[in-house]
Amino acid sequence: MLLFRWTIFLLLIAAGVSFAFYAGTGQARFKQFGLVVLKWTILAGLGFFGVLILERIA
């Protein structure tokens, strides 16, 4: 559980740094990378919490 939390946290930081690079340089590749990382981080988090909710129900 702790490992998953840290992974999510570090991925969110990576997306934030990527967006900061985009704001600083204006290169679209940083924005695209940040959006991809953010999308997969949110999907992984939703899946993880979905499993936790299903464990509580069952």
PDB file of N, H, CA, C and O in Angstrom:
ATOM      1  N   MET A   1       0.829  -1.187   0.000  1.00  0.00           N
ATOM      2  CA  MET A   1       0.000   0.000   0.000  1.00  0.00           C
ATOM      3  C   MET A   1       0.880   1.260   0.000  1.00  0.00           C
ATOM      4  O   MET A   1       0.633   2.200  -0.756  1.00  0.00           O
ATOM      5  N   LEU A   2       1.891   1.262   0.846  1.00  0.00           N
ATOM      6  H   LEU A   2       2.091   0.499   1.460  1.00  0.00           H
ATOM      7  CA  LEU A   2       2.776   2.417   0.927  1.00  0.00           C
ATOM      8  C   LEU A   2       3.543   2.603  -0.381  1.00  0.00           C
ATOM      9  O   LEU A   2       3.750   3.727  -0.837  1.00  0.00           O
ATOM     10  N   LEU A   3       3.960   1.487  -0.975  1.00  0.00           N
ATOM     11  H   LEU A   3       3.791   0.574  -0.605  1.00  0.00           H
ATOM     12  CA  LEU A   3       4.684   1.556  -2.242  1.00  0.00           C
ATOM     13  C   LEU A   3       3.805   2.168  -3.330  1.00  0.00           C
ATOM     14  O   LEU A   3       4.282   2.974  -4.129  1.00  0.00           O
ATOM     15  N   PHE A   4       2.539   1.796  -3.366  1.00  0.00           N
ATOM     16  H   PHE A   4       2.152   1.141  -2.717  1.00  0.00           H
ATOM     17  CA  PHE A   4       1.631   2.341  -4.372  1.00  0.00           C
ATOM     18  C   PHE A   4       1.422   3.840  -4.161  1.00  0.00           C
ATOM     19  O   PHE A   4       1.387   4.606  -5.123  1.00  0.00           O
ATOM     20  N   ARG A   5       1.285   4.250  -2.917  1.00  0.00           N
ATOM     21  H   ARG A   5       1.314   3.627  -2.135  1.00  0.00           H
ATOM     22  CA  ARG A   5       1.108   5.684  -2.634  1.00  0.00           C
ATOM     23  C   ARG A   5       2.313   6.493  -3.092  1.00  0.00           C
ATOM     24  O   ARG A   5       2.160   7.555  -3.696  1.00  0.00           O
ATOM     25  N   TRP A   6       3.512   5.994  -2.805  1.00  0.00           N
ATOM     26  H   TRP A   6       3.636   5.131  -2.314  1.00  0.00           H
ATOM     27  CA  TRP A   6       4.716   6.697  -3.221  1.00  0.00           C
ATOM     28  C   TRP A   6       4.843   6.733  -4.737  1.00  0.00           C
ATOM     29  O   TRP A   6       5.275   7.735  -5.307  1.00  0.00           O
ATOM     30  N   THR A   7       4.465   5.639  -5.386  1.00  0.00           N
ATOM     31  H   THR A   7       4.114   4.825  -4.923  1.00  0.00           H
ATOM     32  CA  THR A   7       4.519   5.608  -6.851  1.00  0.00           C
ATOM     33  C   THR A   7       3.593   6.655  -7.441  1.00  0.00           C
ATOM     34  O   THR A   7       3.988   7.395  -8.341  1.00  0.00           O
ATOM     35  N   ILE A   8       2.372   6.725  -6.948  1.00  0.00           N
ATOM     36  H   ILE A   8       2.051   6.124  -6.216  1.00  0.00           H
ATOM     37  CA  ILE A   8       1.410   7.725  -7.424  1.00  0.00           C
ATOM     38  C   ILE A   8       1.943   9.133  -7.165  1.00  0.00           C
ATOM     39  O   ILE A   8       1.870  10.002  -8.035  1.00  0.00           O
ATOM     40  N   PHE A   9       2.475   9.350  -5.976  1.00  0.00           N
ATOM     41  H   PHE A   9       2.535   8.645  -5.269  1.00  0.00           H
ATOM     42  CA  PHE A   9       3.012  10.661  -5.616  1.00  0.00           C
ATOM     43  C   PHE A   9       4.154  11.070  -6.550  1.00  0.00           C
ATOM     44  O   PHE A   9       4.194  12.207  -7.021  1.00  0.00           O
ATOM     45  N   LEU A  10       5.075  10.154  -6.814  1.00  0.00           N
ATOM     46  H   LEU A  10       5.042   9.230  -6.431  1.00  0.00           H
ATOM     47  CA  LEU A  10       6.215  10.474  -7.674  1.00  0.00           C
ATOM     48  C   LEU A  10       5.780  10.697  -9.120  1.00  0.00           C
ATOM     49  O   LEU A  10       6.348  11.542  -9.812  1.00  0.00           O
ATOM     50  N   LEU A  11       4.782   9.950  -9.584  1.00  0.00           N
ATOM     51  H   LEU A  11       4.320   9.263  -9.023  1.00  0.00           H
ATOM     52  CA  LEU A  11       4.280  10.167 -10.938  1.00  0.00           C
ATOM     53  C   LEU A  11       3.597  11.527 -11.061  1.00  0.00           C
ATOM     54  O   LEU A  11       3.734  12.200 -12.083  1.00  0.00           O
ATOM     55  N   LEU A  12       2.867  11.933 -10.030  1.00  0.00           N
ATOM     56  H   LEU A  12       2.756  11.387  -9.200  1.00  0.00           H
ATOM     57  CA  LEU A  12       2.246  13.255 -10.052  1.00  0.00           C
ATOM     58  C   LEU A  12       3.304  14.362 -10.040  1.00  0.00           C
ATOM     59  O   LEU A  12       3.138  15.391 -10.696  1.00  0.00           O
ATOM     60  N   ILE A  13       4.383  14.149  -9.297  1.00  0.00           N
ATOM     61  H   ILE A  13       4.518  13.314  -8.764  1.00  0.00           H
ATOM     62  CA  ILE A  13       5.479  15.118  -9.304  1.00  0.00           C
ATOM     63  C   ILE A  13       6.118  15.178 -10.683  1.00  0.00           C
ATOM     64  O   ILE A  13       6.444  16.262 -11.168  1.00  0.00           O
ATOM     65  N   ALA A  14       6.303  14.014 -11.326  1.00  0.00           N
ATOM     66  H   ALA A  14       6.038  13.134 -10.932  1.00  0.00           H
ATOM     67  CA  ALA A  14       6.894  13.980 -12.668  1.00  0.00           C
ATOM     68  C   ALA A  14       6.015  14.742 -13.656  1.00  0.00           C
ATOM     69  O   ALA A  14       6.529  15.471 -14.504  1.00  0.00           O
ATOM     70  N   ALA A  15       4.696  14.581 -13.555  1.00  0.00           N
ATOM     71  H   ALA A  15       4.278  13.989 -12.866  1.00  0.00           H
ATOM     72  CA  ALA A  15       3.793  15.321 -14.435  1.00  0.00           C
ATOM     73  C   ALA A  15       3.891  16.817 -14.156  1.00  0.00           C
ATOM     74  O   ALA A  15       3.904  17.618 -15.092  1.00  0.00           O
ATOM     75  N   GLY A  16       3.959  17.202 -12.896  1.00  0.00           N
ATOM     76  H   GLY A  16       3.949  16.552 -12.137  1.00  0.00           H
ATOM     77  CA  GLY A  16       4.089  18.615 -12.546  1.00  0.00           C
ATOM     78  C   GLY A  16       5.382  19.226 -13.050  1.00  0.00           C
ATOM     79  O   GLY A  16       5.388  20.356 -13.539  1.00  0.00           O
ATOM     80  N   VAL A  17       6.474  18.488 -12.934  1.00  0.00           N
ATOM     81  H   VAL A  17       6.469  17.571 -12.537  1.00  0.00           H
ATOM     82  CA  VAL A  17       7.761  18.980 -13.439  1.00  0.00           C
ATOM     83  C   VAL A  17       7.700  19.122 -14.956  1.00  0.00           C
ATOM     84  O   VAL A  17       8.225  20.082 -15.521  1.00  0.00           O
ATOM     85  N   SER A  18       7.056  18.162 -15.605  1.00  0.00           N
ATOM     86  H   SER A  18       6.630  17.382 -15.146  1.00  0.00           H
ATOM     87  CA  SER A  18       6.926  18.239 -17.055  1.00  0.00           C
ATOM     88  C   SER A  18       6.123  19.473 -17.472  1.00  0.00           C
ATOM     89  O   SER A  18       6.483  20.145 -18.438  1.00  0.00           O
ATOM     90  N   PHE A  19       5.048  19.771 -16.758  1.00  0.00           N
ATOM     91  H   PHE A  19       4.756  19.225 -15.973  1.00  0.00           H
ATOM     92  CA  PHE A  19       4.263  20.964 -17.063  1.00  0.00           C
ATOM     93  C   PHE A  19       5.061  22.239 -16.775  1.00  0.00           C
ATOM     94  O   PHE A  19       4.914  23.240 -17.476  1.00  0.00           O
ATOM     95  N   ALA A  20       5.899  22.198 -15.749  1.00  0.00           N
ATOM     96  H   ALA A  20       6.018  21.385 -15.179  1.00  0.00           H
ATOM     97  CA  ALA A  20       6.754  23.356 -15.453  1.00  0.00           C
ATOM     98  C   ALA A  20       7.766  23.575 -16.574  1.00  0.00           C
ATOM     99  O   ALA A  20       8.024  24.714 -16.962  1.00  0.00           O
ATOM    100  N   PHE A  21       8.342  22.488 -17.098  1.00  0.00           N
ATOM    101  H   PHE A  21       8.133  21.562 -16.782  1.00  0.00           H
ATOM    102  CA  PHE A  21       9.249  22.606 -18.242  1.00  0.00           C
ATOM    103  C   PHE A  21       8.515  23.160 -19.453  1.00  0.00           C
ATOM    104  O   PHE A  21       9.065  23.963 -20.206  1.00  0.00           O
ATOM    105  N   TYR A  22       7.268  22.729 -19.640  1.00  0.00           N
ATOM    106  H   TYR A  22       6.820  22.077 -19.029  1.00  0.00           H
ATOM    107  CA  TYR A  22       6.481  23.250 -20.765  1.00  0.00           C
ATOM    108  C   TYR A  22       6.259  24.752 -20.599  1.00  0.00           C
ATOM    109  O   TYR A  22       6.386  25.512 -21.559  1.00  0.00           O
ATOM    110  N   ALA A  23       5.927  25.176 -19.382  1.00  0.00           N
ATOM    111  H   ALA A  23       5.824  24.558 -18.602  1.00  0.00           H
ATOM    112  CA  ALA A  23       5.702  26.602 -19.131  1.00  0.00           C
ATOM    113  C   ALA A  23       6.985  27.402 -19.332  1.00  0.00           C
ATOM    114  O   ALA A  23       6.949  28.546 -19.785  1.00  0.00           O
ATOM    115  N   GLY A  24       8.121  26.790 -18.989  1.00  0.00           N
ATOM    116  H   GLY A  24       8.151  25.860 -18.620  1.00  0.00           H
ATOM    117  CA  GLY A  24       9.375  27.504 -19.124  1.00  0.00           C
ATOM    118  C   GLY A  24       9.921  27.544 -20.542  1.00  0.00           C
ATOM    119  O   GLY A  24      10.502  28.547 -20.958  1.00  0.00           O
ATOM    120  N   THR A  25       9.737  26.453 -21.289  1.00  0.00           N
ATOM    121  H   THR A  25       9.265  25.639 -20.951  1.00  0.00           H
ATOM    122  CA  THR A  25      10.345  26.376 -22.620  1.00  0.00           C
ATOM    123  C   THR A  25       9.352  26.566 -23.756  1.00  0.00           C
ATOM    124  O   THR A  25       9.730  27.024 -24.834  1.00  0.00           O
ATOM    125  N   GLY A  26       8.096  26.224 -23.534  1.00  0.00           N
ATOM    126  H   GLY A  26       7.788  25.852 -22.658  1.00  0.00           H
ATOM    127  CA  GLY A  26       7.090  26.321 -24.584  1.00  0.00           C
ATOM    128  C   GLY A  26       7.107  25.144 -25.552  1.00  0.00           C
ATOM    129  O   GLY A  26       6.397  25.162 -26.557  1.00  0.00           O
ATOM    130  N   GLN A  27       7.911  24.119 -25.263  1.00  0.00           N
ATOM    131  H   GLN A  27       8.488  24.105 -24.447  1.00  0.00           H
ATOM    132  CA  GLN A  27       7.974  22.948 -26.137  1.00  0.00           C
ATOM    133  C   GLN A  27       6.801  22.020 -25.838  1.00  0.00           C
ATOM    134  O   GLN A  27       6.579  21.620 -24.695  1.00  0.00           O
ATOM    135  N   ALA A  28       6.062  21.689 -26.884  1.00  0.00           N
ATOM    136  H   ALA A  28       6.242  22.014 -27.812  1.00  0.00           H
ATOM    137  CA  ALA A  28       4.835  20.912 -26.719  1.00  0.00           C
ATOM    138  C   ALA A  28       5.099  19.486 -26.254  1.00  0.00           C
ATOM    139  O   ALA A  28       4.201  18.854 -25.698  1.00  0.00           O
ATOM    140  N   ARG A  29       6.302  18.960 -26.464  1.00  0.00           N
ATOM    141  H   ARG A  29       7.031  19.474 -26.916  1.00  0.00           H
ATOM    142  CA  ARG A  29       6.574  17.575 -26.059  1.00  0.00           C
ATOM    143  C   ARG A  29       6.512  17.414 -24.546  1.00  0.00           C
ATOM    144  O   ARG A  29       6.157  16.340 -24.062  1.00  0.00           O
ATOM    145  N   PHE A  30       6.848  18.456 -23.788  1.00  0.00           N
ATOM    146  H   PHE A  30       7.137  19.329 -24.182  1.00  0.00           H
ATOM    147  CA  PHE A  30       6.755  18.372 -22.332  1.00  0.00           C
ATOM    148  C   PHE A  30       5.296  18.335 -21.886  1.00  0.00           C
ATOM    149  O   PHE A  30       4.946  17.600 -20.963  1.00  0.00           O
ATOM    150  N   LYS A  31       4.452  19.120 -22.536  1.00  0.00           N
ATOM    151  H   LYS A  31       4.736  19.716 -23.287  1.00  0.00           H
ATOM    152  CA  LYS A  31       3.024  19.105 -22.205  1.00  0.00           C
ATOM    153  C   LYS A  31       2.421  17.752 -22.536  1.00  0.00           C
ATOM    154  O   LYS A  31       1.645  17.212 -21.748  1.00  0.00           O
ATOM    155  N   GLN A  32       2.765  17.202 -23.684  1.00  0.00           N
ATOM    156  H   GLN A  32       3.395  17.641 -24.324  1.00  0.00           H
ATOM    157  CA  GLN A  32       2.225  15.908 -24.092  1.00  0.00           C
ATOM    158  C   GLN A  32       2.670  14.805 -23.120  1.00  0.00           C
ATOM    159  O   GLN A  32       1.863  13.965 -22.723  1.00  0.00           O
ATOM    160  N   PHE A  33       3.941  14.811 -22.742  1.00  0.00           N
ATOM    161  H   PHE A  33       4.596  15.494 -23.064  1.00  0.00           H
ATOM    162  CA  PHE A  33       4.435  13.823 -21.798  1.00  0.00           C
ATOM    163  C   PHE A  33       3.729  13.959 -20.447  1.00  0.00           C
ATOM    164  O   PHE A  33       3.348  12.956 -19.844  1.00  0.00           O
ATOM    165  N   GLY A  34       3.554  15.182 -19.975  1.00  0.00           N
ATOM    166  H   GLY A  34       3.863  15.997 -20.465  1.00  0.00           H
ATOM    167  CA  GLY A  34       2.873  15.411 -18.706  1.00  0.00           C
ATOM    168  C   GLY A  34       1.437  14.929 -18.729  1.00  0.00           C
ATOM    169  O   GLY A  34       0.956  14.352 -17.754  1.00  0.00           O
ATOM    170  N   LEU A  35       0.747  15.164 -19.841  1.00  0.00           N
ATOM    171  H   LEU A  35       1.137  15.633 -20.633  1.00  0.00           H
ATOM    172  CA  LEU A  35      -0.635  14.698 -19.951  1.00  0.00           C
ATOM    173  C   LEU A  35      -0.728  13.179 -19.977  1.00  0.00           C
ATOM    174  O   LEU A  35      -1.643  12.603 -19.387  1.00  0.00           O
ATOM    175  N   VAL A  36       0.205  12.530 -20.653  1.00  0.00           N
ATOM    176  H   VAL A  36       0.948  12.998 -21.132  1.00  0.00           H
ATOM    177  CA  VAL A  36       0.206  11.062 -20.696  1.00  0.00           C
ATOM    178  C   VAL A  36       0.469  10.487 -19.310  1.00  0.00           C
ATOM    179  O   VAL A  36      -0.219   9.560 -18.882  1.00  0.00           O
ATOM    180  N   VAL A  37       1.456  11.028 -18.611  1.00  0.00           N
ATOM    181  H   VAL A  37       2.015  11.780 -18.959  1.00  0.00           H
ATOM    182  CA  VAL A  37       1.765  10.549 -17.266  1.00  0.00           C
ATOM    183  C   VAL A  37       0.591  10.795 -16.328  1.00  0.00           C
ATOM    184  O   VAL A  37       0.243   9.926 -15.529  1.00  0.00           O
ATOM    185  N   LEU A  38      -0.017  11.963 -16.418  1.00  0.00           N
ATOM    186  H   LEU A  38       0.266  12.669 -17.068  1.00  0.00           H
ATOM    187  CA  LEU A  38      -1.160  12.293 -15.571  1.00  0.00           C
ATOM    188  C   LEU A  38      -2.341  11.380 -15.853  1.00  0.00           C
ATOM    189  O   LEU A  38      -3.004  10.921 -14.922  1.00  0.00           O
ATOM    190  N   LYS A  39      -2.614  11.110 -17.125  1.00  0.00           N
ATOM    191  H   LYS A  39      -2.076  11.483 -17.881  1.00  0.00           H
ATOM    192  CA  LYS A  39      -3.737  10.230 -17.488  1.00  0.00           C
ATOM    193  C   LYS A  39      -3.555   8.836 -16.908  1.00  0.00           C
ATOM    194  O   LYS A  39      -4.479   8.298 -16.298  1.00  0.00           O
ATOM    195  N   TRP A  40      -2.385   8.247 -17.086  1.00  0.00           N
ATOM    196  H   TRP A  40      -1.635   8.684 -17.582  1.00  0.00           H
ATOM    197  CA  TRP A  40      -2.162   6.893 -16.599  1.00  0.00           C
ATOM    198  C   TRP A  40      -2.080   6.839 -15.087  1.00  0.00           C
ATOM    199  O   TRP A  40      -2.439   5.823 -14.491  1.00  0.00           O
ATOM    200  N   THR A  41      -1.620   7.895 -14.457  1.00  0.00           N
ATOM    201  H   THR A  41      -1.327   8.720 -14.941  1.00  0.00           H
ATOM    202  CA  THR A  41      -1.600   7.940 -12.996  1.00  0.00           C
ATOM    203  C   THR A  41      -3.017   7.964 -12.448  1.00  0.00           C
ATOM    204  O   THR A  41      -3.321   7.260 -11.484  1.00  0.00           O
ATOM    205  N   ILE A  42      -3.878   8.758 -13.046  1.00  0.00           N
ATOM    206  H   ILE A  42      -3.631   9.330 -13.829  1.00  0.00           H
ATOM    207  CA  ILE A  42      -5.275   8.824 -12.597  1.00  0.00           C
ATOM    208  C   ILE A  42      -5.976   7.494 -12.832  1.00  0.00           C
ATOM    209  O   ILE A  42      -6.717   7.029 -11.966  1.00  0.00           O
ATOM    210  N   LEU A  43      -5.756   6.875 -13.985  1.00  0.00           N
ATOM    211  H   LEU A  43      -5.154   7.253 -14.689  1.00  0.00           H
ATOM    212  CA  LEU A  43      -6.376   5.583 -14.256  1.00  0.00           C
ATOM    213  C   LEU A  43      -5.895   4.506 -13.287  1.00  0.00           C
ATOM    214  O   LEU A  43      -6.694   3.692 -12.822  1.00  0.00           O
ATOM    215  N   ALA A  44      -4.604   4.493 -12.979  1.00  0.00           N
ATOM    216  H   ALA A  44      -3.956   5.154 -13.356  1.00  0.00           H
ATOM    217  CA  ALA A  44      -4.074   3.522 -12.024  1.00  0.00           C
ATOM    218  C   ALA A  44      -4.655   3.764 -10.630  1.00  0.00           C
ATOM    219  O   ALA A  44      -5.002   2.816  -9.926  1.00  0.00           O
ATOM    220  N   GLY A  45      -4.759   5.021 -10.236  1.00  0.00           N
ATOM    221  H   GLY A  45      -4.477   5.792 -10.807  1.00  0.00           H
ATOM    222  CA  GLY A  45      -5.341   5.347  -8.934  1.00  0.00           C
ATOM    223  C   GLY A  45      -6.799   4.941  -8.839  1.00  0.00           C
ATOM    224  O   GLY A  45      -7.231   4.406  -7.818  1.00  0.00           O
ATOM    225  N   LEU A  46      -7.559   5.191  -9.896  1.00  0.00           N
ATOM    226  H   LEU A  46      -7.207   5.626 -10.725  1.00  0.00           H
ATOM    227  CA  LEU A  46      -8.966   4.779  -9.894  1.00  0.00           C
ATOM    228  C   LEU A  46      -9.098   3.265  -9.823  1.00  0.00           C
ATOM    229  O   LEU A  46      -9.965   2.745  -9.121  1.00  0.00           O
ATOM    230  N   GLY A  47      -8.245   2.564 -10.545  1.00  0.00           N
ATOM    231  H   GLY A  47      -7.541   2.987 -11.116  1.00  0.00           H
ATOM    232  CA  GLY A  47      -8.261   1.102 -10.481  1.00  0.00           C
ATOM    233  C   GLY A  47      -7.917   0.597  -9.091  1.00  0.00           C
ATOM    234  O   GLY A  47      -8.560  -0.321  -8.583  1.00  0.00           O
ATOM    235  N   PHE A  48      -6.909   1.191  -8.477  1.00  0.00           N
ATOM    236  H   PHE A  48      -6.386   1.937  -8.889  1.00  0.00           H
ATOM    237  CA  PHE A  48      -6.503   0.785  -7.134  1.00  0.00           C
ATOM    238  C   PHE A  48      -7.624   1.013  -6.121  1.00  0.00           C
ATOM    239  O   PHE A  48      -7.929   0.133  -5.317  1.00  0.00           O
ATOM    240  N   PHE A  49      -8.232   2.195  -6.166  1.00  0.00           N
ATOM    241  H   PHE A  49      -7.983   2.910  -6.819  1.00  0.00           H
ATOM    242  CA  PHE A  49      -9.302   2.464  -5.211  1.00  0.00           C
ATOM    243  C   PHE A  49     -10.556   1.662  -5.526  1.00  0.00           C
ATOM    244  O   PHE A  49     -11.334   1.343  -4.626  1.00  0.00           O
ATOM    245  N   GLY A  50     -10.758   1.332  -6.804  1.00  0.00           N
ATOM    246  H   GLY A  50     -10.126   1.591  -7.535  1.00  0.00           H
ATOM    247  CA  GLY A  50     -11.868   0.449  -7.166  1.00  0.00           C
ATOM    248  C   GLY A  50     -11.707  -0.924  -6.535  1.00  0.00           C
ATOM    249  O   GLY A  50     -12.672  -1.500  -6.031  1.00  0.00           O
ATOM    250  N   VAL A  51     -10.499  -1.440  -6.562  1.00  0.00           N
ATOM    251  H   VAL A  51      -9.715  -0.972  -6.970  1.00  0.00           H
ATOM    252  CA  VAL A  51     -10.225  -2.738  -5.918  1.00  0.00           C
ATOM    253  C   VAL A  51     -10.447  -2.652  -4.414  1.00  0.00           C
ATOM    254  O   VAL A  51     -11.007  -3.571  -3.817  1.00  0.00           O
ATOM    255  N   LEU A  52     -10.012  -1.557  -3.798  1.00  0.00           N
ATOM    256  H   LEU A  52      -9.556  -0.811  -4.283  1.00  0.00           H
ATOM    257  CA  LEU A  52     -10.232  -1.406  -2.367  1.00  0.00           C
ATOM    258  C   LEU A  52     -11.715  -1.357  -2.011  1.00  0.00           C
ATOM    259  O   LEU A  52     -12.143  -1.942  -1.016  1.00  0.00           O
ATOM    260  N   ILE A  53     -12.491  -0.655  -2.830  1.00  0.00           N
ATOM    261  H   ILE A  53     -12.144  -0.180  -3.638  1.00  0.00           H
ATOM    262  CA  ILE A  53     -13.935  -0.562  -2.588  1.00  0.00           C
ATOM    263  C   ILE A  53     -14.597  -1.925  -2.763  1.00  0.00           C
ATOM    264  O   ILE A  53     -15.458  -2.306  -1.970  1.00  0.00           O
ATOM    265  N   LEU A  54     -14.199  -2.656  -3.794  1.00  0.00           N
ATOM    266  H   LEU A  54     -13.500  -2.347  -4.439  1.00  0.00           H
ATOM    267  CA  LEU A  54     -14.766  -3.986  -4.013  1.00  0.00           C
ATOM    268  C   LEU A  54     -14.395  -4.946  -2.894  1.00  0.00           C
ATOM    269  O   LEU A  54     -15.197  -5.817  -2.554  1.00  0.00           O
ATOM    270  N   GLU A  55     -13.212  -4.820  -2.311  1.00  0.00           N
ATOM    271  H   GLU A  55     -12.560  -4.113  -2.587  1.00  0.00           H
ATOM    272  CA  GLU A  55     -12.844  -5.652  -1.165  1.00  0.00           C
ATOM    273  C   GLU A  55     -13.709  -5.341   0.040  1.00  0.00           C
ATOM    274  O   GLU A  55     -14.069  -6.248   0.791  1.00  0.00           O
ATOM    275  N   ARG A  56     -14.047  -4.086   0.238  1.00  0.00           N
ATOM    276  H   ARG A  56     -13.754  -3.349  -0.372  1.00  0.00           H
ATOM    277  CA  ARG A  56     -14.909  -3.710   1.371  1.00  0.00           C
ATOM    278  C   ARG A  56     -16.332  -4.239   1.192  1.00  0.00           C
ATOM    279  O   ARG A  56     -16.973  -4.648   2.160  1.00  0.00           O
ATOM    280  N   ILE A  57     -16.824  -4.230  -0.054  1.00  0.00           N
ATOM    281  H   ILE A  57     -16.303  -3.898  -0.841  1.00  0.00           H
ATOM    282  CA  ILE A  57     -18.186  -4.673  -0.321  1.00  0.00           C
ATOM    283  C   ILE A  57     -18.307  -6.186  -0.130  1.00  0.00           C
ATOM    284  O   ILE A  57     -19.273  -6.673   0.458  1.00  0.00           O
ATOM    285  N   ALA A  58     -17.317  -6.915  -0.633  1.00  0.00           N
ATOM    286  H   ALA A  58     -16.533  -6.518  -1.111  1.00  0.00           H
ATOM    287  CA  ALA A  58     -17.389  -8.384  -0.594  1.00  0.00           C
ATOM    288  C   ALA A  58     -16.987  -8.949   0.739  1.00  0.00           C
ATOM    289  O   ALA A  58     -16.998 -10.166   0.923  1.00  0.00           O
TER     290      ALA A  58
END
